[in-house]
């Protein structure tokens, strides 16, 4: 009977070790998921800002309305983005068009860029 003495303590230490390892891996997984979610929110914000800027630019070219795009810093969802909007006249296969391009950069360095062509 004396050979089983302390056996419960070994099982308890093994169980505590397994629980700590599992808790650490769950915490690491959650922190990684939260960082990925933030990156996806930033990418979504950048895409929406670019889309809005290009739509406003197309309306300005088509209907002659003043350009209401705020160049420079834009704050959306508590994050700051730098917006660069460019408009240039060019020709595509002999047709005169206006090239609208917009680039949005987050303060972390992530960038989203898009451009479109609009008939004159």
Beta strands, then each sheet from edge to edge (+ up, - down):
strand 1: 72-76
strand 2: 79-92
strand 3: 95-106
strand 4: 111-119
sheet 1: 1+ 2- 3+ 4-
end
